[in-house]
Amino acid sequence: MAGIDDQHTKYLLSEDEMPTAWYNLQADLPTPPAPPLHPGTGQPIGPDDLAPLFPAALIEQEVSTQRWIEIPEEVQAVYRLWRPTPLYRARRLEQVLGTPARIFYKYEGTSPAGSHKPNTAVAQAYYNKQAGIRRLTTETGAGQWGSALAMACAFFGLELKVYMVKVSYEQKPYRRVLMETWGATCVPSPSPETEAGRRILAADPASRGSLGIAISEAVEEAVSRDDTHYALGSVLNHVLLHQTVIGQEAQRQLAMAGAEPDVIFACAGGGSNFAGLAFPFVREKLQGKPIRIVAVEPAACPTLTRGVYAYDFGDTGKMTPLLKMHTLGHDFMPAAIHAGGLRYHGMAPLVSLLYEQGLIEAVALPQTQVFEAAVQFARAEGIVPAPESAHAVRAAIDEALRCKERGEAKTILLGLSGHGNFDLGAYQTYFAGQLVDYSHPREEIEAALAGLPRVQG
């Protein structure tokens, strides 16, 4: 591409260049998303149905079709602790691969919590504080979300109770310590502290948990107390909205580099990281730019690539509204892979809608190949990727190698959603040769899908 910068390695924006509004994809969608439905009546939910869980400001953002939503100054002030985040040109990785492709990565690991999750955690804590809420409950998988919300609650003086998926609670003890350092209480899920947890433990005392179960526990506690709300780290529209600062910054930084992306890769579990990077570029695609945008998920939890597009519960206990999304079924129990943040049965409704409309693609990758790429990236670029982020790294490397075979000088953008410094146990397992790939048999997925609610739409 004429004018591309072949000198610099990193592209930095000043604090004055940080986005001052979130981008709302709902303003530009050719087809509006299907409405959430009440779990009891099957009818579209209203603001009153969500009031026990969320403050009015977030409920308004959930349904808004306003293209730009101003970021409150109090939220921007916290963002400035680490935003804008850097965009890197992976020059050393390009050399190792011997590819003519140009590889850029947007790195969110510079936040105090080490991931992209504070972009919405800070916003949610702020709006709840403004609404007079004293404490929050939430779930977390690998711990990135729980630690981000713990930090945000510390900033705004809120108490936090985190239900952490038990397999990750055991695999990643230092994520729990990080949450406790910021003042949160963290318990393994399923727990004996809620009816939902007790029911799961009665059926399977050795249950290692899932995000669906942890959501049930956090929601149950939130609705039982007037001083408590629930906060979610992915899936819902307002969560994805807050993450769009990532893609907006990346657009400006690529312009500094004189580059436009041909293909974008980001990992996808519930959809927050993927949406944050991709949605501003989806707007460009809707305006006619020929950009390939690819969601990368684990083969052990293939929500987009093997799930169905249907209404389903967001949690195992059937307490949440029904969402039209790609799902493996709310009873689906994912394998205990090390990318804990990608072990969710459903995909964000907006991401699912884009996939249905052919505006984005999806690929599922096995974890041994993912960790192989993560190690190659770390040895070339220095940053140890989080296991979740490493899925995007694997896909980007594969694309760069295809460019090498074909002699194509494509521009590749990948989302490096966080560092893996708290995930070294997973790398230790990989180096010991004990990491195994898992692909769910068709009958397991079909059994979970058999429990989908019978809702038309």
N, C-alpha and C positions, 0 to 999 in steps of 0.2 A: 504494500500500500504506500503510495507517495506520501512523503512527509512524516513517516513513522519515526519516532525517536529510537535510535539504536545506541544511546549513550548511558542513560540513567537506569538504575535498578529499582528505585522506589519513587513513588509519586505521592506527595504529601499535600494536603489541603490545610489551610490555617483554620483556627477556630471561627474566624469571621466567615468562612466559606461553608460551614456546617449547614446542612438543610434545616430550615426553620418551619417546615410543614411536612407531614406524612402524606405519602401518595396513596389514594384510595382507588384501587383497581375497579371497584364496583361502578365507578362513574363511566368507564370506557368499555365494559363488557358488552359484546354483541347480544348475549342472552343473559338475563338476570339469574342469579342462583335461586334454587328452590328454597322456600322458607323452612326454617326449623319447625318441627311439630311438637305439640305437647305429648309427653310420654303416656298420659292417661287417656286423653280424648282423641288424639291423632289430628287435632286441628292446629292451624298455625298459631304459634305462641305470640303473646304480646309483651310489652315492657313489664307489666305487673308480674308475669310468670318468672322473669329473670331477676326481679328486684331483690329476692332473698340472697342472691349470689353475687351480683355486680352493682356498682354504683351507676347512677343514671347516665353519667357522661360516657361510660364505656358501653352501655346499652345503646345509646344514641350512635356511637361510632360503629357498633356492630351492624346496624341497618342503614347507615348513611350512604348516599350516592353522591355526596360532595367530593369533588376530585382532590382538593387539597385541604387538609385539616391541620390547623396551626398547632405547633408544639408549644406547650406552655413554657414560659421563661424559666420556671422552677425546674422543669424537666431538662431543658437545654443546659441549665447551669450544672446539673449532675453529668449530663452527657459530656461536657467539656473536660471531665476528668480523663477521658480516653478518646473521645471523638474529635475530629474525624480519624478514622482508622486508615492505615496505609494500604496502598495498592502496590504490589511488587511485580516486577518482571522476573520470571524464574529463569534467568540466563544460565545459571550453572546447571539446572535440570535440563534445559534445552541442549546444552553441550554434551551432557552425559548420554542423552537419548540420540544425539546426532540428528535432530529433526529440524527441518526448515520452519516448522510452526513456531509461532510466538505464544508463549504461555504467560498469562498474568494471573495473579491470585489476590483476592481481596481478603485481608487477614483480620478477623475479629478477635483473635486471641490476646490483643493488647488491652482488653477491658480488665478491670481488677478481678473479675470472676473467671477470666480466661476464655470466654465464649461470647457469642452474639446475644445471649439471653437477656443481659441487662437492658437492652434497647426497649423491651416491653416491660420488664420487671419494674424499672424506675417509673414508667408511665402509670402502670397499674397501682403501684404503691401510692403515687401522688394523688391519683383520682380517688382512691379509697380514703386517704387521709383527709382530702377536701370534703368528703361526704360524711365525716365524723366516725368512720369505722376504726375500731381499736386494734383488731387482730385479723389475720388472714390464715387460711388453710390452703394447702396445695399438695400436689403429688410431684414426684420427680423420678426419672428413670436412672440415668447414669449420674445424675447429681448436678449437671450444669444449670438446669432451671432452678432447682432448690437453692443452690448457692447464690445464684444471681438475685433471686427474690429475697433471700436472707440479707444480702447486702443492701438492697433497695429498702427493705423494711427498717434496717438500722438507720439509714439516712433520714427516713421520715417518721421514726419513732413508733413503729407498729410491731406488735408481737406476731410471730409466725410459727405455725405447726406444719411440718413437712412429713408426708407419708412417702417413704422412699421404697421403691420396688426391692423386695428382699434380696434377690440375686445380686443387684447392684450395691445394696447396703453391705453385703458381704464381700463383693469384689473390690469395692472402692471406698475403704474406710476413711480415707483422707478427705473425700468430698463431704462426708458427714462431719468431720472435724472442722472443715471450712465453714459449713453452715452454723455450727455451734459457736465458732469464733465470732461470727456476725450476730449471734444472739438467738438463733432459731432453735427450736426443739425438733429433733428428727427421730422418727420411729420406723422400723421395718414394716413393710406391708406385704401380705395381710397381717393385721395386728388384732389383738383382743380388745382394742379400745372402741371399736364400732361394731354395730350389728352386721354390716357388710363383711367386715374382716372376720368376725366370729363365725359367720355362716361358711365362708371359704375354708377356714381352718377346721371346722367340724367335718367338712367333706374331704379335706386333704390336709392333714396336719403338717405335711412336709412341703406344702405349696411354696414355690419360690417367687410367686407374685407376678403381676403384670401391671402395666400402666392403667389398664381398664379397671383393675381392682383398686389400685391406689386412688384413682379419681373418685370411685364410689365412696371410699372412706373419707376423703377430704370434703366432698360435697355433703355427705351425711352430717359431718360435724359442723360445717358452715351453716346449714339450714336449721340446726338445732339451737343456735345462739344468735341473739339479736345484735351482739357487738362484733360479729364475725362475718366476713365475706370470703368467697372462694376466688382464687387466682389461677389462671391456666396459662401454661407456657407455650402453647401451640394451638393449632386447629382452628380456633375461632377467628372471625374476620378482624376484630379489633387487635388481636395479637399480631396477625400478619401485617396489618396496617403499620404498627409501630416499628416493624423491622425494615420498612422500606427506606430508611435512612441509608442502609447498606448499598442498595442498588443505585440510589441517587448519587451518593459519593463516588461510586465506581464509574458512573457515566462521566462525571466531571474529570476524574483522574485518567480515564482512558483518553479523553479529549486532550489532556495535557501530554499524553504519550503519542498523540496523533494516530490513535488506533480505534477501530470499531470491531466488536466481537463477531466472529462468524459462528461460534458455538459456545454455549455457556453450560457448565456443569455445577450442580449443587446437590448435596445429600438431602434426602427427604425421609423423614420419619412421620411427624405430624404435619410438617409443612412450613414451620416458621422460618427456618434458615433459608430454605429454597425460595419461599415467597419474598423474603427480604431482599435477596439479590436479584431475583428474576422479574418481579412484578414491574419495576420501572422499565425493564427491557421488553416485557410483554407489550407495554404501551407502544414502544417503538415498532414492535412487530405488527401490531394492529394498524399502525400508520404506514406499513408497507416495507419495512426493513427486513431483509431475508436472514433472520437470526434463528439458528437452531437452539432450543432451550431444553435441557435434559435433566430430569430428576433422577437421582441415583439412589437406589434403595438396597437393603440387604436381601440376598436370596432367601435368608431364613425368616424374613417378614415382608413378603412381596406384595404390599398392599395395592399398588397401582397395577403391577404387571400380572398378578394372579387373583386379585380381589374383584368384586363386582360393584357396580355403581348402583347404590340402593340406599334407602333410608335405614339407618341403624342407630343404636344407642352409642353414646360416646364412652360409656363405662360398662363394666361387667354387671353391676348391680341394677342396671336399668333405671337409674335415677335422673339422668341427663335428658335434655330434649333430643328428639330424633333428628339426625342430620343426614342430608342427601350427600353421600360421599362414597369414595371407593373404600371398601371394607372387606376384611377377612372374617367378619363376624365378631360381635362383642364377646363371645365365649372363646375366641381364638387364644390359645396359649403359645406365645412365641418361644423359640428355643433360647437358651441362656447364652446368647452371643455377647461379645464384649462391647458392641456398639449399642449400649443400653438406651441411648436416646432415640434409636430408630426402631425400638421394639413396641410399636403401637399398632393396634388392629385397623385403625382408620386413617384416612388422609383428609387434610383440610378441605372443606367443601369447595372453596374457591380454586384450590389446586386441582381437585378432582374434576371440576367443571372445565378447566383449561385443557385437561387431558382428554376429556370426552369430546371437546371441540377441535382436537387436533392442533392446538396452539403450542403444546409442549409434548415432549417425548418422555419415556421412562425406560430405565434399564435396571436389572437386579444383578448384584455381584456377590460371589462367595467371599467369606471373610479372610481366607488364607491369601487369596490374590490381593485383597484390599490391604492387608498388613504388609505384604511384599512391596506394594507400591508406596506405602507410608514410610517404610524403612529407606527405600530408594530416594524418596523426597527429602527425608531428614538428613541423609548423608550428602545430598547435593545442596540443599537450601538452608539446613541448620535447624529449622523448626520441626519439632516432633508433632505430627498432626493428631488431633483427637481421633479415635476410631471412627466416629461418625463422619468427620471431615474427610477421612482417608478414602471413603467411597468416591467422593468427587475427584480426589487425586488419582485414584485408579482409572477412572473413566477418562480423565484428561490425558494421562499418560498413554492410554490405549489409542486415543484420538491422535495424539502427537506421533505415535509410531505408525499409524495409518498414513498420516501426512508424509512421513519419511518414505514409506513404500511408494507413494503416489507422486512424490515430489511437489506437494502442495504446501504453500506458506500460509496456512490459516492462522487466524488470531483466536486463541482459546482463552476464555475467562473461567476460572473456577473459584468457588466459594470455600475458603478455608475458615470454617465457622468457629474454630477454637484450637487451642493447643492440647497435647496429650500428656502434659506433665503430671496429671493426677491419674493417668491411665497406664502407667508403666507396668502394672501387673499384667495387663493384657499383652504388652510387648514381651514380657518375660515368658508368658505362656507360648507365644509365637516362636520365640528363639529356642524354647525347649522342645519344639516340635509337637506340642500338645494341643495346638489349635486345630479344630476340625470344622469342616464345612457341613452345613445342614440344609437340606431342601425338604420342606414338608411334603409328605405323600399327598396325592390328590384327595384321598378319602378323608384325611384329617381336616383339610380346608373345607371340603364339602360338608363334613359333619358340623363344623362351626357355622358355616353359612346357612345350614338348615334351621338355625335358631333366629334368623333375621325376622324382625317384626313384619307382619303382613299389612304393609302400608302401600297404597298406590301413589305414584307420583314420580 
